[in-house]
Amino acid sequence: MKAFFALALVTVCIFALCNDAYAVPSDMDKAKDVKEPAVASKDVKDAIKAAKDQKKTKKECAKDCGTAYDPVCAHDPANPSFKPRSFGTQCAMDVVNCEMGTKLVVKNKGECAGSTGTRLS
């Protein structure tokens, strides 16, 4: 008799578990509102395009400047608030000008006074 109740209890539990696993919410037959996909604004698209163009520019501007160290101090004559920067070579400065679209020029040979670092390539 105990075996019969145990078997009945196990059967009821299995049935309850299976019923929960395959339960369907009552609102499933109602159609859900489908939202329109998000569309990027023109500004975002322009920013993405500019970033891709910049990557192309880096590839186009890349050149081997060698390992020689002949530092130059560069500044931007059009921007008096621009802090002078040191570059390991004139070539490294030219690569940065190409990549960034800047017009830095050599202020003097050697590292800039008070410069925090030197860009080597």
VEXLOFI-781149 format. One record per residue: residue number from 1; x, y, z of N, C-alpha, C, CB in turn. Coordinates in nm, 4 decimals. Last residue first. Glycine has a CB too. Layout:
BEGIN
+-----+----------+----------+----------+----------+----------+----------+----------+----------+----------+----------+----------+----------+
: num :     n_px :     n_py :     n_pz :    ca_px :    ca_py :    ca_pz :     c_px :     c_py :     c_pz :    cb_px :    cb_py :    cb_pz :
+-----+----------+----------+----------+----------+----------+----------+----------+----------+----------+----------+----------+----------+
: NUM :        X :        Y :        Z :        X :        Y :        Z :        X :        Y :        Z :        X :        Y :        Z :
...
+-----+----------+----------+----------+----------+----------+----------+----------+----------+----------+----------+----------+----------+
//
This chain:
BEGIN
+-----+----------+----------+----------+----------+----------+----------+----------+----------+----------+----------+----------+----------+
: num :     n_px :     n_py :     n_pz :    ca_px :    ca_py :    ca_pz :     c_px :     c_py :     c_pz :    cb_px :    cb_py :    cb_pz :
+-----+----------+----------+----------+----------+----------+----------+----------+----------+----------+----------+----------+----------+
: 121 :   5.7558 :   5.7453 :  -3.3118 :   5.7116 :   5.7022 :  -3.4455 :   5.5677 :   5.7397 :  -3.4678 :   5.7295 :   5.5510 :  -3.4636 :
: 120 :   5.8130 :   5.8843 :  -3.0792 :   5.9229 :   5.8290 :  -3.1575 :   5.8795 :   5.7842 :  -3.2961 :   5.9845 :   5.7132 :  -3.0843 :
: 119 :   5.7410 :   6.1628 :  -2.9028 :   5.6788 :   6.0646 :  -2.9916 :   5.7874 :   6.0162 :  -3.0848 :   5.5564 :   6.1249 :  -3.0713 :
: 118 :   5.8307 :   6.2210 :  -2.5746 :   5.8734 :   6.2318 :  -2.7131 :   5.8047 :   6.1243 :  -2.7945 :   6.0267 :   6.2204 :  -2.7254 :
: 117 :   5.7045 :   6.4217 :  -2.2999 :   5.7421 :   6.2978 :  -2.3673 :   5.7777 :   6.3229 :  -2.5115 :   5.6302 :   6.1961 :  -2.3588 :
: 116 :   5.6615 :   6.6696 :  -2.1934 :   5.6378 :   6.5547 :  -2.1072 :   5.6770 :   6.4228 :  -2.1712 :   5.4940 :   6.5500 :  -2.0679 :
: 115 :   5.8773 :   6.9514 :  -2.2171 :   5.7925 :   6.8524 :  -2.2841 :   5.7802 :   6.7285 :  -2.1957 :   5.8504 :   6.8147 :  -2.4239 :
: 114 :   6.0509 :   7.1443 :  -2.1240 :   5.9294 :   7.1174 :  -2.0465 :   5.8362 :   7.0169 :  -2.1105 :   5.8554 :   7.2439 :  -2.0246 :
: 113 :   6.1585 :   7.2234 :  -2.4455 :   6.1785 :   7.2486 :  -2.3025 :   6.0464 :   7.2235 :  -2.2302 :   6.2297 :   7.3950 :  -2.2768 :
: 112 :   6.1629 :   6.9666 :  -2.6890 :   6.1039 :   7.0906 :  -2.6394 :   6.1313 :   7.1029 :  -2.4898 :   5.9508 :   7.0950 :  -2.6681 :
: 111 :   6.4693 :   6.8283 :  -2.8195 :   6.3416 :   6.8170 :  -2.7494 :   6.2940 :   6.9526 :  -2.7001 :   6.3535 :   6.7200 :  -2.6320 :
: 110 :   6.6067 :   6.9371 :  -3.1400 :   6.6138 :   6.8912 :  -3.0018 :   6.4758 :   6.8855 :  -2.9390 :   6.7046 :   6.9820 :  -2.9201 :
: 109 :   6.5538 :   7.2343 :  -3.3308 :   6.6095 :   7.0996 :  -3.3200 :   6.6212 :   7.0649 :  -3.1718 :   6.7490 :   7.0892 :  -3.3919 :
: 108 :   6.2392 :   7.4121 :  -3.3298 :   6.3842 :   7.4047 :  -3.3154 :   6.4268 :   7.2571 :  -3.3089 :   6.4314 :   7.4822 :  -3.1880 :
: 107 :   5.9976 :   7.3927 :  -3.4586 :   6.0281 :   7.5164 :  -3.3879 :   6.1797 :   7.5257 :  -3.3689 :   5.9536 :   7.5224 :  -3.2504 :
: 106 :   5.8520 :   7.2565 :  -3.7397 :   5.9666 :   7.2493 :  -3.6488 :   5.9936 :   7.3869 :  -3.5904 :   6.0924 :   7.1955 :  -3.7219 :
: 105 :   5.4920 :   7.2509 :  -3.7320 :   5.6196 :   7.2817 :  -3.7964 :   5.7303 :   7.2754 :  -3.6915 :   5.6159 :   7.4221 :  -3.8653 :
: 104 :   5.1732 :   7.1065 :  -3.7949 :   5.2825 :   7.1346 :  -3.7027 :   5.4104 :   7.1595 :  -3.7822 :   5.3018 :   7.0179 :  -3.6022 :
: 103 :   4.9065 :   7.0946 :  -3.8932 :   5.0134 :   7.1616 :  -3.9675 :   5.1236 :   7.2036 :  -3.8715 :   4.9589 :   7.2845 :  -4.0448 :
: 102 :   4.6976 :   6.7968 :  -3.9045 :   4.7517 :   6.9181 :  -3.8428 :   4.8618 :   6.9760 :  -3.9297 :   4.8051 :   6.8886 :  -3.7012 :
: 101 :   4.5839 :   6.5567 :  -3.9674 :   4.5443 :   6.6721 :  -4.0468 :   4.5921 :   6.8031 :  -3.9862 :   4.3946 :   6.6748 :  -4.0622 :
: 100 :   4.6640 :   6.3262 :  -3.8469 :   4.5726 :   6.4127 :  -3.7724 :   4.5238 :   6.5331 :  -3.8522 :   4.6396 :   6.4605 :  -3.6474 :
:  99 :   4.8329 :   6.2038 :  -4.0396 :   4.7241 :   6.1304 :  -3.9753 :   4.6193 :   6.2217 :  -3.9136 :   4.7795 :   6.0395 :  -3.8695 :
:  98 :   5.0131 :   6.4144 :  -4.1100 :   4.9320 :   6.3466 :  -4.2116 :   4.8102 :   6.2801 :  -4.1477 :   5.0164 :   6.2418 :  -4.2873 :
:  97 :   5.1296 :   6.4780 :  -3.8632 :   5.0606 :   6.5812 :  -3.9411 :   4.9674 :   6.5177 :  -4.0436 :   5.1623 :   6.6730 :  -4.0115 :
:  96 :   5.2452 :   6.2273 :  -3.8061 :   5.1381 :   6.2801 :  -3.7204 :   5.0606 :   6.3889 :  -3.7942 :   5.1962 :   6.3361 :  -3.5878 :
:  95 :   5.4377 :   6.2200 :  -4.0106 :   5.3346 :   6.1151 :  -4.0039 :   5.2168 :   6.1646 :  -3.9200 :   5.3928 :   5.9830 :  -3.9438 :
:  94 :   5.5969 :   6.4401 :  -3.9408 :   5.5248 :   6.4414 :  -4.0681 :   5.4125 :   6.3375 :  -4.0693 :   5.6217 :   6.4156 :  -4.1843 :
:  93 :   5.7052 :   6.3479 :  -3.7003 :   5.6185 :   6.4648 :  -3.6986 :   5.5347 :   6.4711 :  -3.8273 :   5.7023 :   6.5937 :  -3.6821 :
:  92 :   5.8629 :   6.1406 :  -3.7989 :   5.7540 :   6.1096 :  -3.7056 :   5.6549 :   6.2262 :  -3.6986 :   5.8103 :   6.0783 :  -3.5645 :
:  91 :   6.0477 :   6.2926 :  -3.9530 :   5.9587 :   6.1960 :  -4.0180 :   5.8392 :   6.1634 :  -3.9284 :   6.0355 :   6.0669 :  -4.0531 :
:  90 :   6.1929 :   6.4256 :  -3.7629 :   6.1070 :   6.5054 :  -3.8508 :   6.0046 :   6.4138 :  -3.9173 :   6.1913 :   6.5811 :  -3.9582 :
:  89 :   6.1858 :   6.2273 :  -3.4614 :   6.2429 :   6.2679 :  -3.5899 :   6.1446 :   6.3585 :  -3.6628 :   6.2780 :   6.1439 :  -3.6770 :
:  88 :   6.0594 :   6.2262 :  -3.2152 :   6.1888 :   6.1603 :  -3.2285 :   6.2608 :   6.1980 :  -3.3560 :   6.1715 :   6.0119 :  -3.2231 :
:  87 :   5.9191 :   6.5334 :  -3.1008 :   5.9106 :   6.4157 :  -3.1872 :   6.0505 :   6.3592 :  -3.2033 :   5.8476 :   6.4507 :  -3.3264 :
:  86 :   5.7477 :   6.7290 :  -2.8597 :   5.8735 :   6.6716 :  -2.9085 :   5.8444 :   6.5482 :  -2.9926 :   5.9676 :   6.6358 :  -2.7906 :
:  85 :   5.5409 :   7.0182 :  -2.8874 :   5.5579 :   6.8739 :  -2.8685 :   5.6916 :   6.8300 :  -2.9239 :   5.4439 :   6.7953 :  -2.9359 :
:  84 :   5.4049 :   7.3160 :  -2.7372 :   5.5003 :   7.2472 :  -2.8252 :   5.5184 :   7.1008 :  -2.7860 :   5.6355 :   7.3183 :  -2.8223 :
:  83 :   5.0615 :   7.3704 :  -2.6992 :   5.1859 :   7.3450 :  -2.6278 :   5.2814 :   7.2700 :  -2.7210 :   5.1600 :   7.2638 :  -2.4966 :
:  82 :   4.8707 :   7.6205 :  -2.8420 :   4.9167 :   7.4824 :  -2.8581 :   5.0523 :   7.4655 :  -2.7910 :   4.9250 :   7.4437 :  -3.0081 :
:  81 :   4.8053 :   7.8833 :  -2.8429 :   4.7829 :   7.8127 :  -2.7165 :   4.8282 :   7.6666 :  -2.7233 :   4.6352 :   7.8192 :  -2.6787 :
:  80 :   4.8438 :   7.9724 :  -3.1054 :   4.9418 :   8.0105 :  -3.0028 :   4.9230 :   7.9381 :  -2.8696 :   4.9349 :   8.1588 :  -2.9794 :
:  79 :   4.8078 :   7.8304 :  -3.3932 :   4.7413 :   7.8178 :  -3.2643 :   4.8413 :   7.8487 :  -3.1532 :   4.6809 :   7.6758 :  -3.2466 :
:  78 :   4.9609 :   7.8461 :  -3.6174 :   4.8265 :   7.9032 :  -3.6271 :   4.7538 :   7.9031 :  -3.4931 :   4.7450 :   7.8266 :  -3.7294 :
:  77 :   5.1948 :   7.7087 :  -3.5612 :   5.2010 :   7.8546 :  -3.5711 :   5.0641 :   7.9207 :  -3.5772 :   5.2799 :   7.8936 :  -3.6923 :
:  76 :   5.2432 :   7.4626 :  -3.3441 :   5.1425 :   7.4993 :  -3.4435 :   5.1403 :   7.6512 :  -3.4525 :   5.0005 :   7.4420 :  -3.4064 :
:  75 :   5.5643 :   7.2995 :  -3.3154 :   5.4547 :   7.3819 :  -3.2650 :   5.3590 :   7.4107 :  -3.3797 :   5.5077 :   7.5144 :  -3.2019 :
:  74 :   5.8218 :   7.0690 :  -3.2138 :   5.7241 :   7.1188 :  -3.3110 :   5.6178 :   7.2027 :  -3.2417 :   5.6585 :   7.0019 :  -3.3868 :
:  73 :   6.1500 :   6.9809 :  -3.1955 :   6.0438 :   7.0433 :  -3.1175 :   5.9484 :   7.1079 :  -3.2178 :   6.1008 :   7.1492 :  -3.0137 :
:  72 :   6.3050 :   6.6707 :  -3.2691 :   6.2662 :   6.8052 :  -3.3104 :   6.1543 :   6.8530 :  -3.2181 :   6.2207 :   6.8080 :  -3.4606 :
:  71 :   6.5761 :   6.4321 :  -3.2431 :   6.4532 :   6.4976 :  -3.1976 :   6.4343 :   6.6388 :  -3.2510 :   6.4515 :   6.5017 :  -3.0491 :
:  70 :   6.6717 :   6.1803 :  -3.3828 :   6.7147 :   6.3164 :  -3.4113 :   6.5971 :   6.4068 :  -3.3739 :   6.7580 :   6.3348 :  -3.5637 :
:  69 :   6.7471 :   5.8625 :  -3.3924 :   6.6886 :   5.9573 :  -3.2976 :   6.7511 :   6.0932 :  -3.3219 :   6.7100 :   5.9115 :  -3.1499 :
:  68 :   6.6569 :   5.5942 :  -3.6129 :   6.7450 :   5.7061 :  -3.5777 :   6.6719 :   5.7996 :  -3.4824 :   6.7916 :   5.7830 :  -3.7050 :
:  67 :   6.5017 :   5.3963 :  -3.7095 :   6.5249 :   5.3961 :  -3.5654 :   6.6166 :   5.5093 :  -3.5207 :   6.5836 :   5.2639 :  -3.5232 :
:  66 :   6.2391 :   5.4676 :  -3.9557 :   6.3671 :   5.4158 :  -3.9088 :   6.3806 :   5.4257 :  -3.7580 :   6.4808 :   5.4897 :  -3.9751 :
:  65 :   5.9946 :   5.5295 :  -4.0439 :   6.0822 :   5.6422 :  -4.0113 :   6.2173 :   5.5956 :  -3.9580 :   6.0151 :   5.7329 :  -3.9092 :
:  64 :   5.7857 :   5.4076 :  -4.2769 :   5.8927 :   5.3657 :  -4.1870 :   5.9882 :   5.4818 :  -4.1658 :   5.9678 :   5.2423 :  -4.2431 :
:  63 :   5.4504 :   5.5289 :  -4.2667 :   5.5764 :   5.5084 :  -4.3363 :   5.6824 :   5.4756 :  -4.2327 :   5.6164 :   5.6334 :  -4.4206 :
:  62 :   5.1084 :   5.5960 :  -4.3047 :   5.2110 :   5.5144 :  -4.2393 :   5.3350 :   5.5039 :  -4.3276 :   5.1563 :   5.3737 :  -4.2070 :
:  61 :   4.9092 :   5.7183 :  -4.4453 :   5.0161 :   5.8023 :  -4.3914 :   5.1322 :   5.7215 :  -4.3344 :   4.9606 :   5.8927 :  -4.2845 :
:  60 :   4.7302 :   5.5173 :  -4.5095 :   4.7934 :   5.5919 :  -4.6184 :   4.9151 :   5.6711 :  -4.5694 :   4.6920 :   5.6868 :  -4.6829 :
:  59 :   4.6503 :   5.4388 :  -4.2566 :   4.7167 :   5.3421 :  -4.3445 :   4.7928 :   5.4143 :  -4.4552 :   4.6139 :   5.2442 :  -4.4055 :
:  58 :   4.5335 :   5.6747 :  -4.1692 :   4.6471 :   5.6200 :  -4.0950 :   4.7232 :   5.5198 :  -4.1817 :   4.5994 :   5.5527 :  -3.9640 :
:  57 :   4.3256 :   5.6952 :  -4.3568 :   4.4306 :   5.7951 :  -4.3551 :   4.5533 :   5.7418 :  -4.2812 :   4.3804 :   5.9248 :  -4.2901 :
:  56 :   4.1649 :   5.4847 :  -4.2810 :   4.2266 :   5.4824 :  -4.4137 :   4.3450 :   5.5783 :  -4.4151 :   4.1236 :   5.5203 :  -4.5243 :
:  55 :   4.0877 :   5.5854 :  -4.0347 :   4.1653 :   5.4616 :  -4.0402 :   4.2347 :   5.4496 :  -4.1752 :   4.0750 :   5.3389 :  -4.0150 :
:  54 :   3.9401 :   5.8063 :  -4.1191 :   4.0629 :   5.8294 :  -4.0421 :   4.1506 :   5.7047 :  -4.0434 :   4.0295 :   5.8697 :  -3.8966 :
:  53 :   3.7233 :   5.6810 :  -4.2356 :   3.8134 :   5.7585 :  -4.3207 :   3.9463 :   5.7828 :  -4.2502 :   3.7488 :   5.8923 :  -4.3599 :
:  52 :   3.6056 :   5.5785 :  -4.0042 :   3.6549 :   5.4857 :  -4.1071 :   3.7531 :   5.5569 :  -4.2000 :   3.5370 :   5.4268 :  -4.1888 :
:  51 :   3.5401 :   5.8187 :  -3.8774 :   3.6315 :   5.7259 :  -3.8109 :   3.6893 :   5.6268 :  -3.9117 :   3.5593 :   5.6507 :  -3.6970 :
:  50 :   3.3579 :   5.9248 :  -4.0615 :   3.4824 :   5.9977 :  -4.0346 :   3.5851 :   5.9054 :  -3.9690 :   3.4553 :   6.1205 :  -3.9443 :
:  49 :   3.1514 :   5.7360 :  -4.0387 :   3.2215 :   5.7520 :  -4.1662 :   3.3557 :   5.8216 :  -4.1458 :   3.1350 :   5.8317 :  -4.2655 :
:  48 :   3.0749 :   5.7847 :  -3.7755 :   3.1251 :   5.6522 :  -3.8133 :   3.2040 :   5.6614 :  -3.9429 :   3.0090 :   5.5514 :  -3.8282 :
:  47 :   2.9840 :   6.0486 :  -3.8001 :   3.0956 :   6.0180 :  -3.7099 :   3.1571 :   5.8831 :  -3.7435 :   3.0489 :   6.0194 :  -3.5639 :
:  46 :   2.7688 :   6.0155 :  -3.9765 :   2.8834 :   6.0972 :  -4.0171 :   3.0059 :   6.0678 :  -3.9309 :   2.8481 :   6.2461 :  -4.0088 :
:  45 :   2.5998 :   5.8624 :  -3.8140 :   2.6506 :   5.8062 :  -3.9398 :   2.7730 :   5.8826 :  -3.9881 :   2.5415 :   5.8084 :  -4.0479 :
:  44 :   2.5499 :   6.0491 :  -3.6144 :   2.6170 :   5.9230 :  -3.5804 :   2.6766 :   5.8611 :  -3.7057 :   2.5185 :   5.8240 :  -3.5128 :
:  43 :   2.4171 :   6.2480 :  -3.7622 :   2.5411 :   6.2794 :  -3.6911 :   2.6204 :   6.1530 :  -3.6589 :   2.5105 :   6.3560 :  -3.5622 :
:  42 :   2.1882 :   6.1157 :  -3.8495 :   2.2869 :   6.1579 :  -3.9491 :   2.4207 :   6.1879 :  -3.8827 :   2.2368 :   6.2814 :  -4.0260 :
:  41 :   2.1112 :   5.8417 :  -3.6268 :   2.0951 :   5.9780 :  -3.6758 :   2.2054 :   6.0106 :  -3.7767 :   2.0972 :   6.0787 :  -3.5585 :
:  40 :   2.0037 :   5.5100 :  -3.6904 :   2.1070 :   5.6029 :  -3.6447 :   2.0849 :   5.7408 :  -3.7058 :   2.2475 :   5.5502 :  -3.6805 :
:  39 :   1.7082 :   5.3663 :  -3.5886 :   1.7795 :   5.4211 :  -3.7029 :   1.8785 :   5.5252 :  -3.6509 :   1.6806 :   5.4834 :  -3.8076 :
:  38 :   1.5775 :   5.0667 :  -3.4567 :   1.6384 :   5.1980 :  -3.4333 :   1.7171 :   5.2404 :  -3.5571 :   1.7308 :   5.1949 :  -3.3080 :
:  37 :   1.2839 :   4.9151 :  -3.5951 :   1.4258 :   4.9111 :  -3.5590 :   1.4815 :   5.0524 :  -3.5451 :   1.5064 :   4.8324 :  -3.6641 :
:  36 :   0.9667 :   4.9494 :  -3.4337 :   1.0504 :   4.9731 :  -3.5505 :   1.1972 :   4.9664 :  -3.5084 :   1.0173 :   5.1106 :  -3.6161 :
:  35 :   0.8174 :   4.6905 :  -3.2416 :   0.8746 :   4.8242 :  -3.2532 :   0.9611 :   4.8318 :  -3.3776 :   0.9568 :   4.8603 :  -3.1276 :
:  34 :   0.5178 :   4.5300 :  -3.2399 :   0.6542 :   4.5204 :  -3.2899 :   0.7055 :   4.6623 :  -3.3083 :   0.6617 :   4.4387 :  -3.4241 :
:  33 :   0.3072 :   4.4152 :  -2.9948 :   0.3440 :   4.5323 :  -3.0744 :   0.4904 :   4.5186 :  -3.1137 :   0.3190 :   4.6657 :  -2.9957 :
:  32 :   0.1835 :   4.0812 :  -3.0295 :   0.2653 :   4.1804 :  -2.9593 :   0.2924 :   4.2967 :  -3.0530 :   0.3989 :   4.1181 :  -2.9087 :
:  31 :  -0.1362 :   3.9367 :  -3.0358 :  -0.0212 :   3.9860 :  -3.1138 :   0.0517 :   4.0927 :  -3.0341 :  -0.0668 :   4.0429 :  -3.2516 :
:  30 :  -0.2284 :   3.6763 :  -2.8174 :  -0.2436 :   3.8161 :  -2.8569 :  -0.1177 :   3.8604 :  -2.9311 :  -0.2701 :   3.9073 :  -2.7328 :
:  29 :  -0.1516 :   3.4306 :  -2.7353 :  -0.2279 :   3.4354 :  -2.8590 :  -0.2550 :   3.5787 :  -2.9047 :  -0.3585 :   3.3614 :  -2.8417 :
:  28 :  -0.0281 :   3.4759 :  -2.4943 :   0.0546 :   3.4410 :  -2.6097 :  -0.0224 :   3.4512 :  -2.7408 :   0.1096 :   3.3006 :  -2.5936 :
:  27 :  -0.1593 :   3.5175 :  -2.2587 :  -0.1574 :   3.6288 :  -2.3536 :  -0.0735 :   3.5995 :  -2.4773 :  -0.1054 :   3.7529 :  -2.2859 :
:  26 :  -0.1250 :   3.2945 :  -2.0994 :  -0.2559 :   3.3138 :  -2.1620 :  -0.2557 :   3.4256 :  -2.2657 :  -0.3595 :   3.3434 :  -2.0562 :
:  25 :   0.1721 :   3.1025 :  -2.1490 :   0.1004 :   3.2179 :  -2.0930 :  -0.0281 :   3.2433 :  -2.1697 :   0.1891 :   3.3437 :  -2.0954 :
:  24 :   0.1937 :   2.7608 :  -2.1154 :   0.1868 :   2.8681 :  -2.2129 :   0.1130 :   2.9849 :  -2.1490 :   0.1165 :   2.8213 :  -2.3443 :
:  23 :   0.4046 :   2.5051 :  -1.9875 :   0.2971 :   2.6008 :  -1.9665 :   0.3064 :   2.7138 :  -2.0689 :   0.3021 :   2.6572 :  -1.8232 :
:  22 :   0.5866 :   2.3055 :  -1.9800 :   0.5217 :   2.3329 :  -2.1080 :   0.4060 :   2.4307 :  -2.0945 :   0.4724 :   2.2041 :  -2.1694 :
:  21 :   0.6664 :   2.2976 :  -1.7183 :   0.7670 :   2.3161 :  -1.8224 :   0.7039 :   2.3536 :  -1.9556 :   0.8496 :   2.1900 :  -1.8382 :
:  20 :   0.4341 :   2.2418 :  -1.5765 :   0.4979 :   2.3725 :  -1.5610 :   0.5960 :   2.3994 :  -1.6739 :   0.5696 :   2.3814 :  -1.4264 :
:  19 :   0.3921 :   1.9776 :  -1.6614 :   0.2902 :   2.0763 :  -1.6897 :   0.3485 :   2.2175 :  -1.6778 :   0.1706 :   2.0587 :  -1.5948 :
:  18 :   0.6111 :   1.8514 :  -1.5532 :   0.5951 :   1.8575 :  -1.6988 :   0.4944 :   1.9643 :  -1.7382 :   0.5511 :   1.7214 :  -1.7538 :
:  17 :   0.5542 :   1.8818 :  -1.2787 :   0.6754 :   1.9397 :  -1.3368 :   0.6630 :   1.9536 :  -1.4883 :   0.7974 :   1.8539 :  -1.3019 :
:  16 :   0.3153 :   1.7354 :  -1.2600 :   0.3170 :   1.8779 :  -1.2254 :   0.4392 :   1.9466 :  -1.2854 :   0.3156 :   1.8964 :  -1.0727 :
:  15 :   0.4012 :   1.4783 :  -1.3313 :   0.2993 :   1.5450 :  -1.4114 :   0.2997 :   1.6961 :  -1.3855 :   0.1606 :   1.4861 :  -1.3810 :
:  14 :   0.5774 :   1.4321 :  -1.1203 :   0.6276 :   1.4354 :  -1.2583 :   0.5286 :   1.5071 :  -1.3484 :   0.6538 :   1.2925 :  -1.3109 :
:  13 :   0.3920 :   1.4325 :  -0.9057 :   0.5024 :   1.5295 :  -0.9113 :   0.5569 :   1.5424 :  -1.0529 :   0.6153 :   1.4883 :  -0.8153 :
:  12 :   0.2301 :   1.2155 :  -0.9736 :   0.1700 :   1.3486 :  -0.9640 :   0.2803 :   1.4562 :  -0.9733 :   0.0896 :   1.3631 :  -0.8303 :
:  11 :   0.4218 :   1.0099 :  -0.9575 :   0.3510 :   1.0357 :  -1.0831 :   0.2912 :   1.1760 :  -1.0835 :   0.2404 :   0.9308 :  -1.1054 :
:  10 :   0.4896 :   1.0178 :  -0.6859 :   0.5920 :   1.0422 :  -0.7873 :   0.5261 :   1.0774 :  -0.9199 :   0.6839 :   0.9190 :  -0.8035 :
:   9 :   0.2390 :   0.9461 :  -0.5747 :   0.2990 :   1.0755 :  -0.5431 :   0.4048 :   1.1130 :  -0.6472 :   0.3614 :   1.0729 :  -0.4022 :
:   8 :   0.2100 :   0.6882 :  -0.6737 :   0.1111 :   0.7893 :  -0.7095 :   0.1682 :   0.9292 :  -0.6854 :  -0.0193 :   0.7691 :  -0.6285 :
:   7 :   0.4263 :   0.5645 :  -0.5469 :   0.4202 :   0.5675 :  -0.6922 :   0.3224 :   0.6748 :  -0.7400 :   0.3797 :   0.4300 :  -0.7469 :
:   6 :   0.3441 :   0.5956 :  -0.2807 :   0.4712 :   0.6543 :  -0.3244 :   0.4719 :   0.6684 :  -0.4761 :   0.5912 :   0.5680 :  -0.2774 :
:   5 :   0.1076 :   0.4483 :  -0.2813 :   0.1026 :   0.5920 :  -0.2531 :   0.2309 :   0.6631 :  -0.3000 :   0.0812 :   0.6154 :  -0.1023 :
:   4 :   0.2196 :   0.1927 :  -0.3405 :   0.1196 :   0.2507 :  -0.4292 :   0.1115 :   0.4022 :  -0.4084 :  -0.0182 :   0.1853 :  -0.4053 :
:   3 :   0.3833 :   0.1485 :  -0.1205 :   0.4440 :   0.1572 :  -0.2529 :   0.3474 :   0.2228 :  -0.3516 :   0.4850 :   0.0171 :  -0.3028 :
:   2 :   0.1963 :   0.1234 :   0.0819 :   0.2867 :   0.2374 :   0.0841 :   0.3508 :   0.2581 :  -0.0526 :   0.3944 :   0.2181 :   0.1910 :
:   1 :   0.0818 :  -0.1179 :   0.0000 :   0.0000 :   0.0000 :   0.0000 :   0.0878 :   0.1266 :   0.0000 :  -0.0939 :  -0.0015 :   0.1207 :
+-----+----------+----------+----------+----------+----------+----------+----------+----------+----------+----------+----------+----------+
//
